[in-house]
Amino acid sequence: MSKWNHIPEMLSTNSTRRTALKLAAATVVGSALGTTAVAGQTNDRVVWENGLEDIVPSSPTIVDETLYIGTNGSEIYAIDTSTGNEEWVFETDGFVNSSPAVVDETLYIGSNDNKVYAIDRNSGEQQWQFDTGENIRSSPTVADGTVFIGNGEAQGADDPSVYAINATTGEQEWRFEADGRVASGLIVDDGLVYVKATDNVDFDGFIYAISTDSGNLEWSKSVGLGRSSPTIADDTVFAAGGQGVFALDKASGEEQWMVEINEFSISSSPTVANGTVYIGTHENEVVALNADSGTEEWTFPTEELVGSSPTIAEQTVFVGSDGGNIYSIDANSGDENWQLSVDDEIHSSPTIIDGILYVGTIQRNPDSSPDGSIFAIDTDHDSSSEGSRVNQGILGHHHVWTEETDDETDEIGDVDDGYEETDDGVPGFGAPSAIAGLAGAGYLLQRRLGGNE
């Protein structure tokens, strides 16, 4: 039986799930992860918060109501999206800045212990591991039975490379030697894998287009520093580095346009939706550019730099900042809808499912080790992430990418609907608090049914 069957049938499927998430969170009694349910409190936009003892720079992937994410405590978590409770935890021997890719029943991810892991997404059991010899911050992609990932995040890495690994056996298919450390996510399209490498010695970065079959370089383009990941829409590779955003022909690498939006380096990765490129900057802004011409459509000021990468849902841009805010911005006008302060830095890039935004945070404590949280946040609508970044599985994804890994990416940008890094973090609550939370959730449900959004 579905866990949502007890919610009144008069609600639509998506709003049912969104409301049920708040009910489920409000009735949780304790958690191994220190989950705090907040329905009924003053700020009921936060559905739940998972307080951890480790920072969370990784970006979430959500498939079948389970969230997968890495932490700098060397763990990979599987978390029930309805309650915020852990389903399983997998331990590595290094920081996990990489964001997971899930295909069928397997999760693929890298770690700073130099290894790529294939993990059963249901049980958390390891299927295989592959040692690359250099630490990994890059986020993998999977296409046609092959895992593609880069390594060499550390400054002065001896052997930074891009690897093709058999997704079933974990055996190497080929290795491409890069001219700089590979910390970006990767994307596969029309027989080529696209990735960015950064050389901090020569102060430059490159977009590579590499044959998925042979590992041979097809073309490369200098774009400047930063570990921003590329994305593709309408036969164009959109990439960021150094001072600006580049539009490159995906077959040849020929520059179509370049727009300066930054002074030095860009960490945020672009996403494309409805003919517009959205990206954050180190100049405390979110910028929207026309995908055809690079013309600025609008600029939205933030209080601190934006290393998080935007996601789009319901004609709205959602992104986090180093100042600890989640912003909701009208995708067409650049006007603010709302902002929510979570106090912690946000390097993680959000993913939205059925109107609930999931993201990781980093809290730097001057008197103790840094820690972080995973948040589930109500966005006021019922849609899921759109746009090229999430739909192409770059820095987190949802079921759409999992179901369409063999499809073309050319039209993903046209949707119809619109950092540097330098177990019980929050206690569970007892029965009295659970009852209070349930009362708050009952009020919330009544408000939803009454149409008072």
N, C-alpha and C positions, 0 to 999 in steps of 0.2 A: 504493500500500500504506500502511496506517496506520502511523504512527511507533511504535505500541504493539504491533505484531504479534509482536515478539520476546519479549514477556513471557509467562510460562506461562499457559495458558488456564484453569488451575484457579482463578485469581484472578477475583473479580467485576469487572465493567466499571469501576466507580468506584475500587475499591481498586487495580486494575491501573493506572489512570491516576495515582493518588496515588503508588504505588510507583515507577512509571516516571519520574515527575517527579524523584524523588530520584536514580535511576540516571542519567538524562539530565544533570542538573545536576552530578553527580559526575564525569562523563566529559568535560565541556566543557574545552577547552584554549584559554584566553584568550578575550577579548571586547572589541569596540570600546567597550562600556559599562563595562568593568571589573567584570564579573560574578565574584562569588566563590561557588563551590559549597561547601557546608558539610556534606554528608552524611558521616558517619563521625567528625565532630568531637564534642567533649563535648556540645554542645547540638545534637542533630540535628533539633530541631523546625524550625529555619530551613533551608528547602530551598535557597534561593539569595538573595543580596543583590546588588543592582545599585547600586554606589557612584557617585553623580553629583557634579558640581561645583555643582549648583543645588538649592535646596530644593524639596520636592515637597508642596505643600498640596492639590493636585488629588486627586480620588478616582478609583480605577480602574474602568474598564469592560472587561469580558472577553467576547469573542465569538469562537467558533471557535478557541479556543486561542491567541488574541492578546489582549494587554493593551494598552489605550490610556489615556494619562495625560498631563497637562500639567505643566510645571515653571516656576519663576520665572527660568529662564534663557532664557525665550521659546520653548522648544521643546515640541512635541507628539511623544511617542514611541509607536511600535508595537513591542511586545516579545513575543517567543515565551515563552509561559508555561512551557514545558517546560525551557528553559535559562536564561531571563533575558536572552538576547541580543536586540539591536535588529533589527527588520525594516526600519524606516525611521524617519527623523526629519524633521519639518516645522518650519520656522523661521517665527516671527511676529516682530513688532517690539515686543512687550511681554510682561510677566509673564503666565503662563497659570495662573490660579487656578481657572478654570472647569473643570468635569468633563465629559467627552465624553458625547454621546448618539449611539448607532449605530443606524441603521435601514437595512435591506437592505445595500447596499454603500457607504454614505456615513456619514462621521463628521461631526458638527456640534459646534462648540465656540466659545467666546468668548475674547478676549484683551484685555489692558490697552492694546493699541494701538487700541482702540475698535472693533475689527472682529469680525464673526462669520464663521467659515470653514466651508465645506463641503469635505471632503477625501475622496478615494477611499480607503477603508479598507485596500485591498489594496496599492496602489502608493504611497500618500502624496502623490499629485498633487492640487493644488487644483482644485476644480470651480468655485467662486465665492467671493467675499468681499463682505460688506456692512458699510459704515461707519456706525456709529450716532452718532458724534460725541462719545461719552463712553466712558471706560474700562469694561471689563466684568469682573466677577467672577462674575456669575450663571451658573448652569449651565442649558443649554437643555433643552427637551423638544420632541418632535415628534409631531404628531397630524394625521391626514387630510391629509397633504401640506404641512403648515405647521410652520415652526420658530418657537417662542416663546422669547423671551429678554429679560432686563432689562439695564439699564446704569446708569452713574452711581455706581460704587463709591466714588470719591474724595469726601472731605469737601468740601462746597461745590460739588458738581456743578451745572452750570447747567441741565441739561436731562434729568434722570433719567426714564426711560421704560420701558415694556414694548412690545416689537415683535412683530408677526406677519410672518414672511418666507416667501415661497414656497420650499419645500424643493428644488424642481427648478431654478428660475431665479435665486433669490437676490433677487427683487424684493420690496419692501415691500408688504404687504397693508393693514396699519394700524399706528398708533402710539397708545399710551395714555400720557398725561402723568401721572407719579406724583408724590406729595407728598414723596418722599424717595428716597434712593439704593436701587437694587434690586440686592441682592447674593445673594439666595436662589435656590435652584432653583425650577422651576415644575412644575405638574402640571395635566393636562387631564382633565376628567370631565364627562360629560353637557352638553357644549356650553359649558362655562366653563373658563377658565384661572385657577388660583389661584397667588398669589405674595405675597411679603412685601416691603414697602418700609420703610426706616428713616430717620427724620428726626432727626439728631443735634443740630439746633438747638433743636427743641421737645422733645427727649428723648422721642420716641414712635415707634412702628412700627405698621404697618397690614397686615392681610391683605386683599387685593383679590380679588374674584371678577369676572372680565371676560369678556364674550361673545367666544367664539372667532371668530364670524362678523363682528361689527361693531366690536369693540374698545370697546364701551360698558360702563361700570361697572354691575354688577348690585347689588353691595353691598360695603361695607368695614367692618372692625372694628379698633378700636384694641387692640393687644396688648402694646405696649412695645418697648424696644430689643432689638437682637440680630439677627444675620442667619440665624437658624435657618430652615430651609425647612419648609413645611407638608406634611402627608401626609393621605390620606383612607382611611377604612375605615367601612363600614356607614353610609353617608349622613352621615358626620361628618368635618369638617375638624379635624385635630389640629395645633395650632400652638403655638410657644413664643416668649416675649419678655418683657423686663422681669424680673419676679419669678416668672413661672410658666408653666404649661402650660394651654392653652385647648382646650375641645371646642366646636365651632361647627357648627350645622346647615348643611350644605353648600348648601342652596337659598336660605336667608334670611340666614345669618350670625348667627342668634340664638345667644347663649351658652347652652350646656347645663351646663357647669361650668368652674371655673377653680381650679387648685391652686397655691399658692405653694411653690416649691422653690428659690428663688434670691433674692439680694439686689438684683441690678442688671440683668444682661444674660445672655442664653443664646446660645451659638454652636452647640451640638449640635442636630441635627434629630431629631425623634421618629420612631420606627418602631413599627408596631402588628402584633402577631401573637397569635393565640389569645385575643383579648379583653383584651390588656394593652398599654399604652403604655410604651415604654422610651426613656429619654433621659439624656444626661449633663448635668452642671451645672458652674458656676464655683465651686461650694462643695465641690469634690473628691468628688463622688458620682455614681453611676449610680442612677437611680430607676425603679421599676416602679409604674405606676398602673393601676387598673382602668379600662378604656376606657369603661364605662357610667357609672360614678359618680365617677371621679377619686380614689377611695380608694387610699391608698398600700398596695401589696402588700409591697414590701421596698425597702431602701436599701442600696447597696453602697459602702463607703468606698474612695476611691483616694488616692494620695499627692499628686496635684496636680489642677488643674482638667481637665475633660473637654470639649474643643471638638469632638472627633471624634464622629461619629454612629454609634450601634450598628447591628449587623446580627445577624440571628437565624438559626441553623442547628442542627438536631438538638436542639431544646429548650434551646439554649444561646445566651447573649448574648455577642457579641464586640465589644470597643471598645478604642480607644487613648486615651492621656492625654498631657498636656503633660510628664509626668514620664518619658515614654519607655517606658511599659509597654503591652503588649497583654494584656487580661484576658479570660479565659474564665469566664463566670458562669452557674450553673444558672438557667435562665429562670423556673423555678417557685419556687425557694426563695431565690434571691439568694446562694447559697453559691459561694465561689470553687472552680473546678476547677483552674485553673493560671494563672500569669502569666508573661510573658516580657519581659525588659528588652532593648530595642534601643538604649538610651542616648539616642536622638534624640527630640525632641518629635514628637507625632503629631497633626496637624490633619486629615489625610486620613481619610476614612471607609472602612472595609474592605469588600471584596467577597470572597465565598467561592465557589469552584467545586470540586466533587468533593473537599471536605475540605481544600483549600488556600486559605489566607487571603492576600489581596494588599492591600498598603497602602503609602503613601508617607510619608516622614519629613522632619524639618527638624533640622539640626544647626547650632547657633549657636556659632561659634568666635570667642573674644575677640580672637585674633591674626590672623584671616584672614576672608575672605568666607564667609558661611554656605553650607553644602552640604546634601546629603540623600541618601537612598537609596530604592529600591523593594525591598520584602521579599516573599518567598513563604514562608509559614509553615504547617507541618503542624498541623492542629487536632485530630487523633486520631479523626476520623470521616470519612465519605464523602459528606456532604450538601453542598448549595449554599445560598446566602443565600435566606432566606424573609422574610416580613414586608413591610409596605407600602412602606418607603423604597426598597429595591433593586428590588422587583417593579414599582414604578411609575416607575423610572428616575430617581430623585432622588439626585443626588450619586453617580454611578456606578451601573452595573447589569450584568446578565449577559444571556444569551440569552433568558430568559423574557420580559423586557420587550420585547426586540427582536421577538419572535415575536407578542406580544400587544398591540401599541400601539393597536389598534382595539377591544380588549375593554373591558368595564366594569371598574371598580376597586372596586366596592362590597364584594366578598367577599374581597379580597386579604388583609385582616387576619386571616381565619380560615383558617389553613393546616392541612393534614392532618398534617404531619410535625413536627408539633410546633409666622479669628482675626485674631486680628489678625496681619498679616504684619509685621513690623517694616520632554578630556572624559574624562576617565578618572579618576574619583575613587578607585577601588580597582583595583590592578593585576590583570591576569589571571594565571594560573599556568601553569607549564610542565609538561612531560611527567611528571617525577617526582611532582609534586603530583597530577596527573591519575590516575596509577596508585594513589597512596595513597587518593585520593578514591574510586576504583573499588572498592578493597578495602573501604572503609567502607560503600559502597553495597551491596556483596555481602553483608556482614554484616547490613545493614538489611533487605535482601530476604529473607534466610534467617529473620530474626526475624519478619518479617511473615507468611511462609508457615507458620512454626511457631506462630503465634497469640499470640506474646508482644508485645502492645501496651504 
